Each structure stands twice: as structure tokens, then as C-alpha cells.
Amino acid sequence: MINKIKQLTMTATMAAVFCSSACSQGKGFIVKGHLEGMAGNQLFLLSSNDNDDKKGPKKFTVDNNGDFELKDTVSSAIMAEYSLMDPSGITLFKGGGMMGTSAIFYAQNGDVIVVSGSKQDFTSSQFSGNKSNAENMELQLQLKDVNAQEKIIWDQVGVLMKQHSPANRPKIDSLQNLADPFEASARQIKIDFIRKHPDALVSAKAMSQISKSMSVEDAKALFSTLNKEVQESASGKTVQEMIGLDVAEKNTDAGKPAPDFIKQTREGKNFKLSDYKGKYVLLDFWGSWCGACRASHPHLKQIYEKYNKDGLVIIGIAYERTQDKTAWIKAIKQDGLPWTQILNDEGTLNVVDLYGVQAFPTKVLIDKEGNVVMRLVGTNVAGSAHGPDDNSTAAAPNASANANAAQGGSASNAGAATSSSAGASSSASSAAASNPPTANQAADEDLSSLDRKLKVIFNK
């Protein structure tokens, strides 16, 4: 599982078709350096620049001495945010996957970026070459001690998760609670840095990592202190979208009218939510790439069989980050889903954003009058992925978001907007998509709050 919030997860972007160097199109920048313990490793260069999002990740190999050099071109005149990603640590396990590690840097055409780091502490790699990298290194130095303490905890969580044992859940939850004070300290360090550096691009990045832990009002106030160029950067736009999603989420809290929408179903028929007044409707926001979502399907099928005749309707809304329906349809067939399915990416209306969905899976229960009854985010499946700043288990379908998580932030729906299309052609994604959940996974899951609510509603 994994959070459109906030977790270390598997992502479809990693296996995209990698483009060739764009340096032939004009004067670009150079990234070179030495990475201890990474001889022969394949790494990826990812851009968060709006104009570069169609290029996809760029693959390169560290030589046998641990050295590398690559060239690329920023397609705009402004400084762009990049990340180097090491996918070698990716681990597939029930409920999802754990992403490799990433290191953030900044570049513009003409720069020579020098890198030094190690496989053991890849996220703390040192970058030079311009003012933005110097500011980022300043912030990382301030975070070094607290990140080191937190890493000890998350390493222990990772070991327990990969054992796939439901008996580990109490220990995992206990360890996550131990991480809370360190996350709070890191958050305050970032807030202080943002206030002191309103003109730094890394301030927008830091905001994108902490805004979910702030009230909408506080996030807006802090964001307003950043200068215009920083606000309009890739990370700045992510923050704005996250704030917008927060507002949409609050507007769909329990007791609020469920926003009406019209979308086409998998069969090409029009679906209008308000046509289902008089019935209880459960919106299931999921994705074929999301192990957590698919692990919840056996339980949803039990719910459907139990309550459908009494008037419960389930509507699946898939967030695929592509209009290619192949992986989506394959997952529907593999999981044997009998209810209506909608592809969120098809058409102009974004139902995921309309409902402020920021983590997958998210389920929204709507009553006969069209009002939201409850909102359930994540699902507890033993062995699912957790990450910093998140106490639920949900998933993020993109490399940019996971780069944030690797930096101590959170994976979000807004972050997906800055990454390449996360189609399920990815080898990582298809690995999850080709292994539908088992009955044992369903038994591990805890959707008890939804079960209790439906039991009361239908008096069963």
C-alpha cells in the first residue's frame, strides 16, 4: 500500500521507455561525480520541469570505478529540479513495493554539477554547481541528524514488512509512533528554513514535503511568503495543487453533499452520480498499479455480495495516469470485479481531484440523499508499505512523489503531476498488476470501520 500520501512505493514510471540525451538540441548541463559502492549500478535521471515531463526518466550506468558523467538539457531558461534515483533497492511484497532511493539537485543549462555520495546514504549525496544546490545542501545539513535517527526506525519497519506476517502489525505501528517526534523536528527545521529563504527553490520543495501536515490556512500563509518565481516552480505548483486537494477533501467530509459528476463507464455508457439517489453508493478510488488497492478487492467483493441486493452500489474510479486501458482492464478481469468501473483519466473531468483524493485506496460512502457518510483512506494489509509522515497504508503512482518520500516528505496526488505518465507498462507496475490478491490477503485486511457502518445501515 502506499499513499497518494505518503509512502515508499512501487511506481510505474520507473519502467517507462527512456529517452536519449537531449543535449544535441542545444547547450545543456553536465552532471558528474563519484558514488561509493555503486560501481556498475544503473541509475535514473528524472526531471520535475513542466516542459520536460514527456521525456521520461533517463537511464545511465555508473562505471566500475564508481564514477559517472551524463549530459542533459533544460528545456526552459529557468532553473529546474531533478533527482537521481537508485532503483536497486526496490522490493516487491504483498500490498505493494518499496521504492529505491533518490537524491534531489537543481540545474540549468551551462551548469557543471559535481556529485559525491555513497550507496549506503544515497539520499544525502552532495551536489555543487549553483546557488540552489548550495541552499539544498544547507538544508540537508540541518536535517542530517534527525534524518539519521528516523532512518534507523524505518529500516526496522522495512525488515518487518518484508516478512509478510500479520503478527508484525503491532510492532510496525509502535515503530511508526516512535518516528513521530523525529518527523515533527524535521518539519520544524523545514519551516524555519522556508521562512529564512523565501527566494530558494528548495523552499518550495520543502513545502511540498510538509504541507500535508499543516492546516490549509497555515500552508497558504507560509506559501504566500515565497517569491513569485519559487511559487511558480515545479514544486511550487505541487504545493498549490496539494492545498487545492486539501480544500476539496474538506468539502467532501462526512455530512457534506457529494459532488455530482458525469463520466463514461468502461462500456462507454454515461454514469451520473445523482442518478443513484435512493441508493447507498461506495466510490472506490484505486489503480491497477496499486497493490494496496487490489488487496482490498476480495473484501469489497464480499461487501458487494452481502449488500448489493439491499441497495449498495460500488463504483470503481481508477487513477492510471494514462488513457491506455490495457493494464486497467486486465486488473478488472484478474480481480473479478463485478461493479461499474470508470477510468478517471478519460475525459476532462478529474473525479480524483474533485473529491480531494490524495491516497490510494480511498473509499467514499454516500447515502441515499447524496451526502457523504464516511471516507476511508488506506487499508491495513500485512506487509504493506509505509513511509514518513503517514500512518495509513496507501499508494503513490509516480517517481517524483517517491523522490519526495525518500527525502523525508510524502508521496501525493499532486506530486504525480510533475512526473512522467505512470502507465502500467512499467515492469514494476506490471509485476504488481499480474499478481491479483489472494484470499489470504483479504483475510489480513482491516476494513472494520466500513463493515460496522454498513452493518448498521442495512441492519445485518
N, C-alpha and C positions, 0 to 999 in steps of 0.2 A: 504494500500500500504505500501511499505516498501522497503528499499533499500538494493540491494545486496550491498549497500552502507549503508544505514545508517539510520536505523530506528529501532524503537521499534516495534517488530512484533511477529506474531504468528509463532510457529515453530513445525515442525513435530516431531523433536527429543524428545520433552517432553513426548510423549505418547509411546515411544519405550518400548520394553519388558525389564524390569530392571533385571540386573544380580544380583546374590547373591555375598556375600563378597568374595574377592579373598585372604583374609588373611590366609586361610587354605593352600595356596600354598607356604607360606614362611613368614618370618618376615616382617610385614608391618608397617604402621604408624597408629597413633590414632588421631582423631580429636574430641575434646570435648569442651563443654562450655555452656554458658547461653545466651539465646536470649529473651530479654524482650518483652512481648506482643505476643509471638509466641507459647504459650502453645498449644499442640495438632496439630500444623501445620505440614503438610508433606512438606519436602524439598528434593532437589536432589543434589547429588554429581556428578559433571561432570569432566572428565579428558581431557586435551589437549595433553597428551602424545601420540606420534605416536603409541606406542606399546599397548596402552590401548583403541584405538578408536573403537574396536569391542565389548568392554564390555557394552557400552551404559551407560546411566545415572543410578545411584544407589539411590533408594528411601529410606528415613528414616523419622521417626516421632519424633518431639520434645515432651518431656513428659509434664505432667500437671504443672510442676514447671518451665517450660521454659528451661529445661536442656536437653542435648543430648550427646551421645558418639557413635562414629562409627569407624570401622577399615577398612582399605583397603591396597592394596599392589601396589607399583610402580613396573611395570614390567621391568624396566631398572635400572641401577645403578646410574643414574643422577637425579638431582632434577627435579620434574615435576610440571607443572602448573595445578591447579584445580580451580573450582568455586563451591560455594554453591548457589543454585538457589531456590528462593521462588516463585512458580508459582501462588500463591493465588491471585495476582493482575491481572491475565490475564483477558482481557475484549474483547469479540467478538463484532465487529461492522462493518458496511458496509465498504468494501475495505480492511479488514484485521483484525488485532488484536493487542493489546498492551501486550508486554511480561511482565512477572514478573521480579523481581529484582534479581541481582546477586552480590556476593562478591568474589573477587579473593584471592587465597592464594597459597603457594608453600609448597611441602612436598617431602621427600624421606624416604625410609624405615628406621625405627628406630626412627623417629621423633614423638614427642608428641605435637600436635598443639592445643593451647588453644584459644578459640574464645569468644569474648564478643560483644554484639550488641543488636539491637532492630529492631522490625518490621518497625517502623517509619523511620529509617535511616539505612536500612539493608546494602546498598552498602558501608557504612562507618564502617562496622564491623571491630573489631581489632583482628589481628592474631599474635601469637607469636610462638616460637619454632625453628626458624632458622634464618640465616642471610638474606635470600631472603625475608622473611616476614617482618623483621625489615626494610629493604630497601623500601619495598612496603608501609609500614606504614609511613615512612618518606615522600614519595611522596604524599600519600593521605593527610597527614597533610598540606603540602604545597598547595594542591588543595581544601582544606576544604571550605574556604570562597567563592571562585569563584564558586565551585560546588553548594553551598547552594543558591547563588544568581540565578544561572541558573535553579536550580530545581524549584524555585518559578514560573519561566516563563513556564517551561514545564508542570508543574501541571495545570496551566491555559489553556494551549493548549490542554491537555488531556480532561479537562472538556468540552471544546468547541467541540472537535472531537466527543465525545460520544453523542452529541446532534444530530448528523447526519444532520445538516442543511447547505445547500449551502450558506445561508446568513452569516454564520460564517467565510467563507473563507478569507475575507479581514482582519478580526481581528486575525485569526490564522497566516496569513502571516506577519502581523505587529508585533505580539509577537515573531515570529521566528527571525525577524530582530533585535529585542531587545536582543536576546540571542547571537548575533554575537560577540559583544565585550567580553563577558564572555568566549565564546569558544576560541577566539583569546588569551586571557590571559591564559587559561588552556593549550593551545597548546604551548605557550612560556615557561610556567613552566615545561612542559614535555621535551621540547627541552633542556633547561638548565640542567635538571636532567640527561638526557641521556649523555650529554657531560661530566658531573661530575662523572657518574657511568657507564663507558663502560663495566664493568665486571658484572653488575647486570642483572639478568634475567628480572626484571621488566622494565628495559630499552627497551628490545625488545618488551615487551607488550605495553609500552607507544608508541613506534614507530608504532606498528600495528594500534594504535588508531589515529595517526595523519598523517601518510604518505600520505593519500589521499588528504590532504590539502596542500601538498608540491609539488614542481616541481619534476619530476623524477630525475633531476640532484642533487637537494638538498637532496632528500631522499636517493639516493645512497651514497652521501658524508657522511651524518650523520650515515647511516648504516655501512659504512666502518670503523667507529671509534670503533664499538663494537668488543669485542674479539671473537675468533672463536667459543667458546662454546655457547656464547649468540646468535651468528648469526645462529647456528645450532639448537637452541631450537625450540619448537613448535611455539612460537610467532615469532621467527626469520625467520623461514621458511614461515610463513604467510606474513611477510613483503616482503620477496624475491618474493613470488608469486604475491603480490599486485603490486610491482614495474613492474613485467613482464606483468601483466594485463594492467597497465598504458601504457606501451610501445605498447602493442597490440592495445589498444584503439586509441592511437595516429596514429598508422599505418592504422587504418580504419576510419580516419576522412573524412569529406566531401572532395571530389576531389581525394581521393586515390582509387586505384584499390581494389575491394572487393576480399578478399582471396577466392580462389576456394576451394570447398570441395565436397566429396562424402560421403553420408550417406544413410542408409536404411530408407524408409518410414514406416509408421505404417503397410502398407500392405505387407512389405517385398521387395519392389522394390528399385532399386538403384536410388538415386537422386544426380545429379551433377549440381552444380550451374551454371557452364559455359554453360550448355546445354540450358540455358534460356536467352542467349544473344539475343537481339532483343526485349525483353520484360522488363518492369519495374518489379522488384522483391522487395517485402517488407518482410524482415525477422522479425518475431515476437518472441522474446525470452521471455518465460513465464514459469509457473509451475502450476500444479493442486492445490498446497498448497497456491498459491499467490492470495489473494483476489483482489489486485490492478490489476493484470494481467487479471483476469477473469471479473472484472468490465469493462475492456476496450473492451471485446469481442463483445458486442452489437454494439458498434461504428465501430469496424473493419468489422463486417458483413454488415453494411450499406455501408462502403467504398468498400467492395468486390462486393456487388451487383451493385454499381454505376460504377465501373471502370474495373471490370474483363473482360467484353466483349471488352473493349478498349485495353486490353493487360497487365493489372496489375495482377501479381501473388503474392499470400501471402503464405509464408511458416512458419508454426509454429515449433519452436525448443524448446522443453520442457526440463527444468532443474529439474530433480526429485531427484537426489542424491540416486537413486536406479534403478535397472533394472526391478523391479516389475512394470508391466504395468497397474495394476488394477486401481489405482486412476487416472492415466493419461487418459486411455481410457474412464473411467467414466466421467471425466471432459469434454472430447471432445464431448461425446454424450449429456451430460446435457446442454452444451453451444451451441450445434448445429453448430459446426464448419465445414464448407464445404470444406476448403482448405487442402492442403497436410500437414501432421504432421510427425515430426521427434522426436525421443527420444534421446536427447543429450548423455545420459548415456550409450546408447547401442553402442557397437563397441569401437575402440581405439581412434578415432579422437574426440577431445573435441572442438566443434564449439563455445561454450560459451567462452572458453579461447582464441580461435583463433581470435575472434572479440573483445576480451578485455571487455566482458560484466561484469559489476560489480554491476548492479542494475536491479531489475525486476519490471515492464516490461521494456525492451529496444526494440526499433524498429529501424531497419536499412533499409533505402530505397536505392535501387541500380538501376542505369539507364540502358538503352539498351546496352551501351558499356561495362557494367560490373564495373562501377565506383560508389562509394558511393556518394549519393546525400545529404542525411541528416541522422542524428542519433537523435532519440527522447528517452530520458530516463525518466521513470516515467510517471505518468498521474494524473491529478488533479481530484480526486473523493471526494466529500464532505464526511468528516468523516474518511478519510484515515489516516494511521499512519504516523507521522513524528518523527524524533529523532534528537539528537545532530549532528552537522556537516553535515546537509543535508537540502537542500532547495527544493528537489523534493520529490515525493511520490513513493517509490519503496520498494521492499521487500527482506528480507534475510531469507533463509530457514533453519537456524540452530541455536542451542542453544549457541554455542561458540561465534558466531558473535553477538548475542544479549547480551551475557555477556559483550562483549566489549562495546556495546552501553550503557549498564547500568553503565559502569564505565566512561562514558563520551566520548567514542570513537565512532566507526562506524561499522555497520554490513556490511560485504563484502563477495564476492565470495571466496576470499582467505581464509577467516575465516572458511568457510564451510569445508575446507579440514581438519581441526583439530577437527571436531565434529563427532559424530556418524552419521550413514546414516540417512538422513531425509526422510524416506519413508512416504507415505501418510497413513500409518496405524495408525498414531497418531490421538488421539481423537480430538486434537485441529485442526490438519490439515483437518481431515475429516469433521469437523464442517463447515469449510470454503468451502470445496470441495462439500459438499452436498447441498449448497445453491447457485445455479447459479445466476449471476447478473440479475437484473430486468431491465425493460425499463426505470424506473426512475433513476437507477444508470447510465445508458447510457446517459441520459439527463444531468446528473450532470457533466459528464466528459468533459474535455477540451483538445482535440487533434487538436486545431485550426491550429497550425503550419503545421501539416501534411495535414490537409484539404486544406489549402491555396496552399501548394506546389502541390498537386495532381490536384487541380483546374486549376492551370497554365499549368501543364504538359499536361493534357488531354483537356484543353480549354473548361471546363464545368463550 
